[in-house]
Amino acid sequence: MSWYDNAVFYHIYPLGLTGAPKTNDYKEPVHRLNSLLPWVGHIKNLGCNAIYIGPLFESGSHGYDTTDYRKLDSRLGTNDDLRNFVTECHRQGIRVILDGVFNHVGRDFFAFQDLKKNRENSAYRDWFCNVNFWGNNEYNDGFSYDNWGGFNLLVKLNQRNSEVQKYLCGTIRMWVSEFDIDGLRLDAADVLDFGFMQMLRRLANEVKPEFWLMGEVIHGEYTRWVNDSMLHSVTDYSLHKALYSGHNDHNYFEIAHTVKRIRDMGLNHPGKCLLYNFADNHDVERICTKLRNKAHYLPVYILLYALPGIPSIYYGSEFGIEGRKEWGSDDSLRPYIDLEAKLNDEQSERYLCVITRLGRIYAYYNDLASGDYRELFLTTGQFAFARGGLIAAVNNADQEAVLSFAAEGQEYVGLISGERVQIQDGVMKITLSSCEGDIFAPIDARYQAFLETTGEEKISPEILMDPVPCEKSAAEDGTAHTILETPVPDLPYEQMSVEQLQAVILSRMEKNGNVTDRMRRDVEENIWHDSLVNWARSF
């Protein structure tokens, strides 16, 4: 088994976590990356053994408009700071994965600056895609070019150009030799050239044993990217969506179907490629914001750790922080956090205890990393499955539920709650309170050794108690979702928040006739500001 098959990731957006300025003045370095050194011990205490951190290299703004691939962003410090950070992570047994932003560069990138200066005579004109000297753009360059996502700030690299390939491969070799990194997360992998990714896989096999390549892919047949000749893993956005909507809609069939679909592709089986699982990240709203009922935090994270795949925690979500897209900005998803203050915050304690406990369970029981998956019980509100010798069970309902299914052995214990369950006549009967879940293990020598390792039998019931009482959904209690209660200011649509736009759309729908639950969910799940503006205008 490779190290990444048994990994639990901690995801850091460093410019946000360190409180760096939004724009780069390219002046003297400020050593903000050093402020993350105390986080390494915290990450280890959570049970995480790998960090995905990025973007890190010199850029003009958010980090994905790269100016210099071989220099740490001056808002974060110097290359020595990055080298020391990786060394400290390795000292504490934590692997380090960086962002590889290879699809596009920023306009301050040296090759693009040469193109602007020398135009047709630039030695770098073929480094970029579809440069057209008969065109123009909003910067009045006197030429046009391909970009990412319609943003000319992000100039698309020609990944088929041999000089571009040579430069980027040399960059990766430099990152390994100078910083000793353990792999890369490839930004925008769903639009990277396949031949380019195959070349990166060959390079990964050369630069370091078990050098890991994971790609950002939103949707599609994941095996197009994850295979023996390209990437080791990709982001599983399908499970991300199922985790929150499966709880908001009280529909565990969606989650179970998503798991089955991925496994039908040949992924997430023991000994096969594992996908990168997450509840939230730097591009999507925080899970505690997406969940209509905050008490669903526990079953969401039990599923994240117990379902097949590689679990990942986005920084701050172990404290239950919220964050939503506002005014088309991701800033609230990427905040500065005072670690010491959060560790001493009583309101964060429940969330922190849940993640820490799950991390310790995952670290000790390799069943969650490599055990075979077997579905045991499934309704819209309850879900149970086996991972090797362990059994995970969750309840999204607003009332107590009893799950019964065939099981072997004599007695199990909840590794979170400490509750003991007897097996009678080959049947296991689990009683779960509302919005609750647990991972059950046989009471045997392994369990006794687990207790000796962790030093505690369970999370205290007072900490596990829901901080917010379970609330009925709009469909169950006949009331509208709180979106309808959102005040709508007298502002142009472009200046409204996502919630205000959603409220406008729902109110217009109600004036036109009956609003079904499906119609309401379509509005609630659309979190893209520009899309909502266009939708509101359509009435």
C-alpha positions in Angstrom: 0.0 0.0 0.0 1.3 3.4 -1.0 1.3 6.3 1.6 -1.5 8.1 -0.2 -3.8 5.0 0.1 -3.8 5.5 3.8 -3.8 9.3 3.9 -6.1 11.8 5.6 -5.5 15.3 4.1 -5.6 18.7 5.6 -6.2 21.4 3.0 -4.8 24.9 3.4 -5.3 28.0 1.3 -2.2 29.8 2.6 -2.9 33.4 1.4 -6.2 33.3 3.3 -5.1 31.5 6.4 -2.1 33.8 6.9 -4.1 36.9 6.3 -2.0 38.0 3.4 -3.1 41.1 1.3 -5.4 40.4 -1.6 -2.9 42.0 -4.1 0.8 41.6 -4.4 3.1 44.7 -4.5 6.1 42.5 -5.2 8.1 44.3 -2.5 10.2 42.8 0.3 9.0 39.3 1.5 6.8 39.1 4.6 7.4 35.8 6.4 3.7 34.9 6.9 4.3 31.2 6.0 6.2 30.8 9.3 2.9 31.5 11.2 1.7 28.1 9.9 4.3 26.2 11.8 2.2 25.9 14.9 -0.6 24.5 12.7 1.5 21.4 11.9 1.1 20.0 15.4 -2.6 20.8 15.3 -2.9 19.0 12.0 -1.1 16.0 13.4 -3.4 15.9 16.5 -6.4 15.8 14.2 -5.0 12.5 12.8 -4.1 14.0 9.4 -0.9 12.7 7.8 -0.8 14.8 4.6 -1.2 18.5 3.8 -2.4 19.9 0.5 -1.3 23.5 0.5 -1.6 26.0 -2.3 -1.3 28.1 -4.3 2.1 29.1 -3.0 4.2 30.7 -5.7 4.5 34.4 -6.7 1.3 35.8 -8.2 -0.5 39.0 -8.5 -3.6 38.3 -6.5 -5.4 35.0 -5.5 -2.4 32.8 -6.3 -3.7 31.2 -9.5 -2.4 34.0 -11.7 1.2 32.8 -11.4 4.0 35.3 -11.9 7.0 33.1 -11.0 6.7 29.3 -10.5 10.1 29.1 -8.7 9.7 31.7 -6.0 7.4 31.6 -3.0 4.9 34.4 -3.0 6.5 37.4 -1.4 3.4 37.9 0.7 4.2 34.5 2.3 8.0 34.8 2.6 11.0 33.3 0.9 11.9 29.9 -0.5 13.8 29.2 2.7 10.5 29.6 4.6 8.8 27.0 2.4 11.8 24.6 2.7 11.6 24.9 6.5 7.8 24.4 6.5 8.0 21.1 4.5 10.9 20.0 6.7 8.8 20.5 9.8 5.9 18.6 8.3 8.1 15.7 7.4 9.6 15.7 10.9 6.1 15.2 12.3 5.3 12.5 9.8 3.1 14.6 7.4 3.5 14.5 3.6 3.2 17.8 1.7 1.3 18.3 -1.6 1.5 21.6 -3.5 -0.8 23.2 -6.1 0.5 22.8 -9.7 -1.2 25.6 -11.6 -0.1 24.6 -15.1 -3.1 25.4 -17.3 -2.6 29.2 -17.1 -0.4 32.0 -15.8 -0.9 35.6 -14.8 -0.2 38.6 -17.0 3.0 39.4 -15.1 4.5 36.1 -16.0 7.9 36.7 -17.8 7.0 35.0 -21.0 3.7 36.9 -21.4 5.5 40.2 -20.6 7.9 39.4 -23.5 5.0 38.7 -25.8 3.5 42.1 -24.9 6.8 43.8 -25.6 7.9 42.0 -28.8 4.6 40.8 -30.2 5.2 38.7 -33.4 8.9 38.7 -32.7 8.6 37.2 -29.2 10.4 33.9 -28.6 7.4 33.0 -26.4 4.5 33.6 -28.7 3.9 29.9 -29.1 3.9 29.4 -25.3 0.3 30.6 -25.3 -2.8 29.3 -27.0 -4.4 31.1 -30.0 -2.5 34.4 -29.9 -4.3 36.6 -32.4 -2.5 39.8 -33.4 -5.6 41.0 -35.2 -7.6 40.9 -32.0 -7.6 42.9 -28.8 -8.9 42.7 -25.2 -10.0 44.8 -22.3 -6.3 45.5 -21.4 -5.8 46.9 -24.9 -2.9 44.6 -25.6 -3.4 44.8 -29.3 -3.9 41.1 -29.5 -6.1 38.4 -28.0 -5.5 34.9 -26.5 -7.2 31.9 -24.9 -7.8 32.1 -21.2 -9.3 30.2 -18.3 -13.0 30.7 -17.6 -13.3 33.8 -19.7 -10.9 35.7 -17.5 -8.0 37.4 -19.5 -6.2 37.8 -16.2 -5.5 34.0 -16.6 -3.5 33.4 -19.8 -3.8 29.8 -21.1 -0.4 28.0 -21.6 0.1 25.9 -24.7 0.8 22.6 -22.9 1.8 20.9 -26.2 4.7 23.3 -26.8 7.9 21.5 -26.1 9.6 24.5 -24.5 6.6 25.0 -22.1 6.8 21.3 -21.2 10.6 21.6 -20.6 10.0 24.6 -18.4 7.3 23.1 -16.3 9.0 19.8 -15.9 12.1 21.7 -14.7 10.0 23.6 -12.3 8.6 20.3 -10.8 12.1 18.9 -10.5 13.2 22.1 -8.7 10.3 21.8 -6.3 11.3 18.2 -5.4 15.0 18.9 -5.1 14.6 22.3 -3.2 11.5 21.6 -1.1 11.2 17.8 -1.0 7.5 17.8 -1.8 5.6 14.6 -2.1 3.1 15.3 -4.9 1.0 17.8 -6.7 -2.7 18.8 -6.9 -3.2 19.8 -10.6 -5.4 22.8 -10.8 -8.1 22.7 -13.5 -7.1 19.2 -14.5 -10.4 18.8 -16.4 -9.1 21.2 -19.1 -5.4 20.1 -19.1 -4.1 18.4 -22.2 -4.2 14.6 -21.7 -0.7 14.2 -23.4 0.6 16.7 -20.9 -0.7 14.8 -17.9 0.7 11.6 -19.3 4.1 13.3 -19.4 3.6 14.5 -15.8 2.9 10.9 -14.7 6.2 9.7 -16.3 8.0 12.6 -14.6 6.3 11.7 -11.2 7.6 8.1 -11.6 11.1 9.5 -12.0 11.5 12.3 -9.4 10.5 10.5 -6.2 9.1 7.2 -5.1 5.3 7.3 -4.7 5.1 10.9 -6.0 1.3 11.5 -6.0 -0.7 13.3 -8.7 -4.2 14.4 -7.9 -6.3 16.5 -10.3 -9.1 19.0 -9.9 -12.0 17.5 -11.9 -15.6 18.6 -11.4 -17.7 16.2 -13.3 -17.3 13.3 -15.8 -16.1 9.8 -16.2 -13.3 10.0 -13.7 -11.4 7.0 -15.2 -10.5 9.3 -18.1 -8.1 11.0 -15.7 -7.4 8.3 -13.1 -5.5 5.4 -14.6 -2.0 3.9 -14.8 -0.8 6.3 -17.4 -2.2 9.6 -16.0 -3.3 10.7 -12.5 -3.4 8.7 -9.2 -6.6 10.5 -8.1 -9.1 13.3 -8.8 -11.5 15.3 -6.7 -14.8 13.6 -6.2 -17.2 16.4 -6.6 -20.1 14.0 -7.1 -19.7 12.7 -3.5 -19.2 16.3 -2.2 -22.6 17.2 -3.7 -24.2 14.1 -2.4 -22.9 14.6 1.2 -24.8 17.9 1.7 -27.8 17.4 -0.5 -28.3 13.8 0.9 -28.8 15.4 4.3 -30.6 18.5 3.3 -33.1 16.4 1.2 -33.2 13.5 3.7 -32.1 11.2 0.9 -29.4 8.7 1.6 -30.2 6.9 -1.6 -28.3 9.7 -3.4 -25.1 9.1 -1.4 -25.4 5.3 -1.8 -26.0 5.6 -5.5 -22.9 7.9 -5.9 -20.7 5.4 -4.1 -22.0 2.6 -6.3 -21.5 4.7 -9.5 -17.8 5.4 -8.6 -17.2 1.7 -7.7 -18.8 0.7 -11.0 -16.1 2.7 -12.7 -13.5 0.4 -11.0 -12.4 3.1 -8.5 -12.4 3.2 -4.7 -11.9 -0.6 -4.4 -9.2 -2.1 -2.2 -6.0 -2.0 -4.1 -7.4 0.3 -6.7 -7.2 4.1 -7.3 -8.9 6.1 -4.5 -10.7 9.4 -5.2 -10.1 12.5 -3.1 -13.2 13.1 -0.9 -14.1 16.4 0.8 -17.1 18.1 2.4 -15.8 21.6 1.4 -12.8 23.3 0.0 -11.5 26.8 -1.1 -13.9 27.0 -4.1 -17.3 25.9 -2.5 -19.2 27.1 0.5 -18.4 25.7 3.9 -20.3 22.6 4.9 -21.8 24.2 8.0 -23.2 26.9 5.7 -24.6 24.4 3.2 -26.3 22.2 5.8 -29.8 23.4 6.6 -29.5 21.5 9.9 -26.1 22.0 11.6 -26.7 18.8 13.6 -26.0 16.9 10.4 -22.3 17.8 10.8 -21.6 14.5 12.7 -23.2 12.1 10.1 -21.6 14.0 7.2 -18.1 13.6 8.6 -18.7 10.0 9.6 -19.5 9.3 6.0 -16.5 11.3 4.8 -14.1 9.2 6.8 -15.9 5.8 6.5 -16.9 5.7 2.8 -14.3 4.6 0.2 -11.8 7.2 -0.8 -9.2 9.6 0.7 -10.8 12.0 3.2 -9.8 15.6 3.4 -10.5 18.4 5.9 -10.5 22.0 4.7 -8.8 24.3 7.3 -11.3 25.7 9.8 -14.1 23.2 9.2 -12.8 21.2 12.1 -14.0 24.2 14.1 -17.4 24.4 12.4 -16.8 27.8 10.8 -19.1 29.0 8.1 -18.4 30.7 4.8 -20.5 31.6 1.8 -19.9 33.1 -1.6 -20.9 36.7 -1.5 -20.8 39.4 -4.3 -19.1 36.9 -6.5 -16.1 36.7 -4.1 -14.5 33.6 -2.5 -12.9 35.7 0.3 -15.2 34.4 3.1 -14.3 30.8 2.1 -10.6 31.5 2.7 -10.4 33.4 6.0 -7.6 34.2 8.4 -8.0 32.1 11.5 -6.3 32.6 14.9 -5.5 29.0 15.9 -5.1 29.5 19.6 -8.4 31.4 19.8 -10.2 28.6 18.0 -8.7 25.9 20.2 -10.0 27.8 23.2 -13.4 28.5 21.8 -16.1 26.4 23.5 -18.5 26.6 20.6 -15.8 24.9 18.4 -15.2 22.1 20.8 -17.8 19.7 19.6 -16.7 19.9 16.0 -13.1 19.6 16.9 -13.7 16.5 19.1 -15.6 14.8 16.3 -12.8 15.3 13.7 -10.1 14.4 16.2 -12.0 11.2 17.2 -12.6 10.2 13.6 -8.9 10.8 12.8 -7.8 8.5 15.6 -10.3 5.8 14.4 -9.0 6.1 10.9 -5.3 6.0 12.0 -5.8 2.8 14.0 -8.4 0.8 12.0 -7.0 0.4 8.4 -10.4 -1.1 7.5 -11.5 2.5 6.7 -8.7 2.9 4.2 -8.5 -0.6 2.7 -11.5 -2.6 3.9 -14.1 -3.8 1.3 -17.3 -1.8 1.2 -20.7 -3.6 1.7 -24.0 -1.9 1.9 -26.1 -3.3 4.9 -29.1 -1.0 5.4 -30.5 1.8 3.3 -33.6 4.1 3.6 -34.0 7.8 2.8 -33.1 8.6 6.4 -30.8 5.8 7.5 -27.7 4.2 6.0 -25.4 1.5 7.3 -22.4 -0.2 5.6 -19.4 -2.3 6.4 -15.8 -1.4 5.8 -13.8 -4.5 6.4 -14.6 -5.5 10.0 -16.2 -2.1 11.0 -19.8 -1.0 10.5 -20.7 2.7 10.0 -24.3 3.8 10.6 -25.9 7.2 10.2 -29.3 8.8 10.7 -30.4 12.0 9.0 -34.0 11.9 10.4 -35.4 14.3 13.0 -36.3 11.4 15.2 -34.8 8.3 16.7 -34.4 5.4 14.3 -33.7 1.6 14.6 -31.5 -0.1 12.0 -31.6 -4.0 11.8 -29.4 -6.1 9.5 -27.4 -9.3 9.4 -24.1 -9.2 11.1 -21.4 -11.6 12.4 -19.8 -11.8 15.8 -21.2 -11.3 19.3 -20.8 -7.7 20.5 -19.9 -4.4 18.9 -19.1 -1.0 20.4 -19.5 2.5 19.0 -16.1 4.0 18.7 -17.6 7.5 19.0 -20.4 7.0 21.5 -19.1 4.0 23.5 -22.5 2.3 23.1 -22.5 -1.5 23.1 -24.6 -3.5 20.7 -25.3 -7.3 21.1 -25.7 -9.5 18.0 -28.7 -11.7 18.5 -29.5 -14.6 16.2 -27.2 -13.1 13.6 -28.9 -9.7 13.6 -27.5 -6.4 14.7 -30.0 -3.8 15.9 -28.7 -0.3 16.2 -30.6 2.6 17.8 -29.5 6.1 16.7 -30.8 9.4 18.0 -31.8 12.1 15.5 -29.0 13.4 13.3 -26.6 11.0 14.8 -24.2 8.3 13.7 -21.3 6.0 14.8 -18.7 3.6 13.6 -19.0 0.2 15.3 -16.1 -2.2 16.0 -16.1 -5.8 17.3 -15.1 -5.9 21.0 -11.9 -7.9 20.6 -8.2 -7.6 21.1 -8.0 -4.9 18.4 -10.5 -2.8 20.3 -8.6 -3.1 23.5 -5.4 -2.0 21.8 -7.3 0.9 20.3 -8.4 2.0 23.8 -4.8 1.8 25.0 -3.7 3.9 22.0 -6.4 6.6 22.3 -6.7 6.7 26.1 -10.4 7.3 25.9 -13.4 5.1 25.3 -15.7 7.7 23.7 -16.5 11.3 23.2 -18.3 12.7 26.2 -22.1 12.9 25.7 -22.1 16.5 26.7 -19.8 17.4 23.8 -21.7 15.2 21.4 -25.0 16.9 22.2 -26.3 18.8 19.2 -25.5 22.5 19.5 -28.6 23.3 17.4 -31.8 21.2 17.8 -32.9 19.2 14.8 -35.3 21.3 12.6 -37.9 20.0 10.3 -37.4 20.6 6.6 -39.8 22.9 4.7 -41.5 19.8 3.1 -42.2 18.3 6.6 -43.5 21.3 8.5 -45.2 23.1 5.7 -43.2 26.3 6.1 -41.0 28.0 3.5 -37.2 27.6 3.8 -35.6 30.5 5.5 -34.4 31.9 2.2 -37.8 33.3 1.7 -37.3 35.3 5.0 -34.1 36.9 3.7 -34.6 40.7 3.4 -34.3 41.9 -0.2 -32.8 45.4 -0.5 -33.6 47.9 -3.2 -30.4 47.2 -5.1 -29.4 46.2 -8.6 -29.2 42.4 -8.9 -25.4 42.6 -9.4 -25.0 44.1 -6.0 -27.2 41.5 -4.2 -25.8 38.6 -2.2 -26.4 35.0 -3.3 -29.1 34.6 -0.6 -30.9 37.8 -1.6 -30.9 36.7 -5.3 -32.3 33.3 -4.2 -35.0 35.0 -2.2 -35.9 37.2 -5.3 -36.2 34.1 -7.5 -38.3 32.1 -5.1 -40.7 35.0 -4.5 -41.1 35.5 -8.3 -41.8 31.7 -8.6 -44.4 31.9 -6.0 -46.2 34.7 -7.8 -46.3 32.5 -10.9 -47.8 29.5 -9.2 -47.0 26.6 -6.9 -43.4 26.1 -6.0 -42.5 22.4 -5.6 -39.7 21.0 -3.4 -37.6 20.2 -6.4 -38.0 23.8 -7.7 -36.9 25.2 -4.3 -33.9 22.9 -4.2 -32.9 24.0 -7.6 -32.7 27.6 -6.4 -31.0 26.7 -3.1 -28.3 24.6 -4.7 -27.5 27.3 -7.3 -24.8 29.3 -5.4 -23.3 31.0 -8.5 -23.8 34.7 -8.4 -23.8 35.4 -12.2 -26.1 32.5 -12.8 -28.6 33.8 -10.2 -28.4 37.3 -11.6 -29.4 36.0 -15.1 -32.1 33.8 -13.6 -33.6 36.8 -11.7 -33.6 38.9 -14.8 -35.5 36.2 -16.7 -38.8 36.9 -14.9 
